[in-house]
Amino acid sequence: MAPGVASRMNIPTYTLMAALVVSTVAGDASARQQTIFVNQSATGQSDGTSWEHAFTTLQDAIAASSPGDVLWVTAGTYRPDEGLNQTAGDRAATFLISHDLMLYGGFAGTETALEERDIEANETILSGDLLGNDGDVFDPTSLLRDDNASNVTSIPTVDPFSDVTLSGVTITGSHGAAGITTGQVTLDLDRLRFVNNVGASGGGLNLHGHAKVSKSIFRNNHAGVGGAIFAFRGSMLSDIRIDSSRFEFNVPFGDWEKIPRLQAKTSV
């Protein structure tokens, strides 16, 4: 900038300096952002750098991610007790997302652009059915659900609040808390399917923050209150916007103790 330009524009020099600092920080964040690939069938180096070398478990991909990263996940069933530092059959296992993250499902494993994915043809399932034994007929009181994860996905309160996008995945098989349980976060849920989840408050989604839900399906979710969704009203009021979504056969049964052995309360 030529001498005197700032004064001619009536913009204080310190304002220009602040703008440059903000621009530099934003540029650094953008440069750090990376796309991490997840494919159960990958046989490469499992470092998430490409489809060939994709992580084979979603847990490992989340653990390797940094704030602002993007995860591309192929069709398949991913369970929270799979991956490094996980214990098979651990009902407390959950996909824990504790920073800004964008997770996209619906890939075949050959795409080079987000718009190439086909969500209908390539279902990406995040499942709490740890043993894969729930069967094809949903029964919220079945003994076969006793070994399911209490909470498939957890997004806790952090400082600053997380901004999380989930798109093109199915959340199913939770038994105890909810399909997704959040703290004070900002959540964008796009083309999700919440199916066959059982919890205390909100079988599909237990929300303690802000959420936009679009083009999603809530089916066969049961809970003591809010069969499909429970939005907490406390010191921070939850707010939720729902667009172009379907709700089918979700049941608030009035008392979470009516389902035997359902002894997990929701907390994030």
C-alpha positions in Angstrom: 0.0 0.0 0.0 1.4 3.4 -1.0 2.1 5.9 1.8 -0.9 7.9 2.8 -3.5 5.4 1.3 -4.9 4.5 4.7 -5.4 8.2 5.6 -7.1 9.0 2.3 -9.5 6.1 2.8 -10.1 7.2 6.4 -9.2 3.8 7.7 -7.0 3.7 10.8 -3.7 1.9 10.3 -4.4 -0.4 13.3 -7.6 -1.5 11.6 -5.7 -2.6 8.5 -3.2 -4.4 10.6 -5.9 -6.3 12.4 -7.5 -7.2 9.1 -4.2 -8.6 7.9 -3.8 -10.7 11.0 -7.3 -12.2 10.8 -6.7 -12.9 7.1 -3.5 -14.7 7.9 -5.0 -16.8 10.6 -7.9 -17.8 8.4 -5.5 -18.7 5.6 -3.5 -20.9 8.0 -6.6 -22.7 9.1 -7.6 -23.4 5.5 -4.2 -24.7 4.7 -4.3 -27.1 7.6 -7.7 -28.6 6.6 -7.4 -32.0 5.0 -9.7 -34.7 3.6 -9.4 -38.0 5.4 -10.6 -41.1 3.6 -12.3 -44.1 5.3 -12.9 -47.4 3.6 -13.4 -50.8 5.3 -12.0 -52.6 2.3 -8.8 -50.6 1.9 -5.6 -52.6 1.9 -3.0 -49.8 1.8 -1.1 -48.0 4.5 -4.2 -47.0 6.6 -3.2 -43.4 7.0 -6.3 -41.8 5.4 -4.4 -39.9 2.7 -6.3 -41.5 -0.3 -8.9 -44.1 -1.1 -6.1 -46.6 -1.6 -4.6 -45.9 1.8 -7.8 -45.1 3.7 -8.4 -45.8 7.3 -10.4 -49.0 7.7 -12.2 -47.9 10.9 -14.0 -44.6 11.5 -12.7 -44.4 15.0 -9.1 -44.2 13.7 -10.0 -41.5 11.2 -11.7 -39.4 13.9 -8.7 -39.8 16.2 -6.4 -38.7 13.4 -8.4 -35.6 12.5 -7.8 -32.0 13.4 -10.3 -29.1 13.7 -11.8 -28.3 10.4 -11.0 -31.6 8.7 -13.3 -33.4 6.3 -14.0 -37.2 6.4 -15.2 -39.1 3.4 -16.6 -42.5 4.3 -17.5 -45.4 2.0 -20.5 -47.6 2.2 -20.4 -50.2 5.0 -21.2 -50.7 8.7 -18.9 -48.9 11.2 -19.1 -49.6 14.9 -17.7 -47.5 17.7 -15.9 -50.4 19.4 -13.6 -51.0 16.3 -10.2 -49.4 16.0 -7.1 -48.6 17.9 -7.5 -48.2 21.7 -11.1 -49.6 21.5 -12.4 -52.7 23.3 -14.6 -55.0 21.4 -18.1 -55.2 22.9 -17.6 -52.1 25.0 -21.1 -50.6 25.4 -19.6 -47.3 26.4 -17.8 -47.0 23.1 -19.0 -44.0 21.0 -17.9 -42.0 18.0 -16.6 -39.0 19.9 -16.3 -35.8 17.9 -14.8 -33.0 20.1 -13.8 -30.4 17.5 -15.1 -28.9 14.2 -15.5 -31.7 11.7 -17.4 -32.5 8.5 -18.2 -36.2 8.0 -19.7 -37.3 4.7 -21.0 -40.8 3.9 -22.3 -42.3 0.7 -19.1 -42.9 -1.2 -18.2 -45.9 -3.3 -14.4 -45.3 -2.9 -13.5 -43.9 -6.3 -14.8 -40.4 -6.1 -12.7 -37.3 -6.5 -15.4 -34.7 -5.7 -18.1 -34.6 -3.0 -20.9 -34.2 -5.6 -20.0 -37.6 -7.1 -21.2 -39.6 -4.1 -24.4 -41.6 -4.3 -26.0 -41.7 -0.8 -28.8 -44.1 -1.8 -26.5 -46.6 -3.5 -23.8 -46.5 -0.9 -25.3 -46.6 2.5 -22.8 -45.6 5.3 -24.0 -47.0 8.6 -22.8 -46.0 12.1 -24.2 -48.8 14.2 -24.4 -49.5 17.9 -25.3 -53.1 17.3 -21.9 -54.2 18.3 -22.4 -57.9 17.8 -24.5 -57.5 14.7 -27.2 -59.7 16.2 -30.3 -57.4 16.5 -32.0 -59.1 13.6 -34.2 -57.6 10.9 -37.3 -57.0 13.0 -37.0 -54.0 15.4 -38.0 -54.9 19.0 -37.0 -52.2 21.5 -37.4 -54.7 24.4 -35.3 -57.5 22.9 -32.6 -59.1 25.0 -30.4 -59.0 21.9 -30.1 -55.3 22.3 -28.6 -55.6 25.8 -25.1 -55.6 24.3 -25.6 -52.6 22.0 -23.7 -49.3 22.5 -25.5 -46.9 24.6 -24.7 -43.9 22.4 -23.6 -44.2 18.8 -22.2 -40.7 18.4 -21.3 -38.1 21.0 -20.5 -34.5 20.4 -19.6 -32.9 23.8 -19.4 -29.3 24.8 -16.0 -27.8 24.2 -14.6 -24.2 24.2 -15.1 -22.8 21.7 -18.2 -24.6 20.7 -17.8 -27.2 18.0 -19.3 -26.8 14.5 -20.1 -30.3 13.2 -21.6 -31.4 9.9 -22.9 -35.0 9.4 -24.2 -35.9 6.0 -25.3 -39.0 4.2 -25.1 -41.5 7.1 -27.4 -43.8 8.9 -27.4 -43.8 12.8 -28.8 -47.0 14.2 -28.7 -49.5 17.0 -28.1 -47.2 20.1 -29.7 -48.6 23.3 -29.5 -46.4 26.4 -28.9 -42.8 25.5 -29.5 -41.7 21.9 -28.3 -42.2 18.4 -26.6 -38.8 18.7 -26.1 -37.0 21.9 -24.7 -33.4 22.0 -23.5 -30.8 24.4 -23.5 -27.1 23.5 -22.6 -27.4 19.8 -23.7 -26.2 16.4 -24.8 -29.1 14.3 -25.7 -29.5 10.6 -27.5 -32.8 9.9 -28.1 -33.4 6.2 -29.7 -36.4 4.6 -29.3 -38.6 7.7 -31.3 -41.7 8.7 -32.0 -42.3 12.4 -33.4 -45.8 12.6 -34.1 -48.3 15.4 -32.6 -46.3 18.3 -33.8 -46.5 21.9 -32.9 -44.0 24.6 -34.0 -42.2 27.7 -34.6 -38.8 26.1 -34.7 -38.6 22.3 -34.2 -41.9 20.8 -32.6 -40.5 17.6 -31.2 -37.2 18.7 -30.6 -35.7 22.2 -29.7 -32.1 21.6 -28.2 -29.5 24.0 -27.2 -27.0 21.4 -28.2 -25.6 18.0 -29.1 -27.9 15.0 -30.3 -27.7 11.5 -31.8 -30.9 10.2 -32.6 -31.3 6.5 -33.8 -34.0 4.2 -33.5 -36.6 7.0 -35.6 -39.6 8.2 -36.4 -40.5 11.8 -38.0 -44.0 11.9 -38.6 -46.5 14.7 -36.9 -44.5 17.4 -38.2 -45.0 21.0 -37.5 -43.0 24.1 -39.0 -42.0 27.5 -39.6 -38.5 26.1 -39.2 -37.4 22.5 -39.2 -40.6 20.6 -37.3 -39.1 17.7 -35.8 -35.9 19.2 -35.3 -34.3 22.6 -34.1 -30.7 22.7 -32.9 -29.7 26.2 -34.1 -26.5 27.7 -31.8 -25.3 30.4 -29.2 -22.6 31.0 -28.6 -22.7 27.2 -31.8 -23.1 25.2 -31.6 -25.6 22.4 -33.0 -24.5 19.1 -33.6 -26.7 16.1 -34.7 -26.1 12.5 -36.1 -29.0 10.6 -36.6 -28.9 6.8 -38.0 -31.5 4.4 -37.6 -34.4 6.8 -39.8 -37.4 7.6 -40.9 -38.9 11.0 -42.3 -42.4 11.1 -43.2 -44.8 13.9 -41.3 -42.9 16.6 -42.6 -43.7 20.1 -42.3 -41.7 23.3 -43.2 -44.3 25.9 -43.4 -41.9 28.8 -41.0 -43.6 31.2 -37.6 -44.8 30.3 -37.8 -47.5 33.0 -40.6 -49.2 31.1 -38.0 -50.8 28.9 -36.2 -53.4 31.1 -32.5 -53.1 31.6 -32.4 -49.6 30.0 -30.3 -48.1 32.8 -28.2 -45.5 30.9 -29.0 -41.8 31.3 -27.9 -39.2 28.8 -25.0 -37.0 29.7 -22.4 -35.1 27.6 
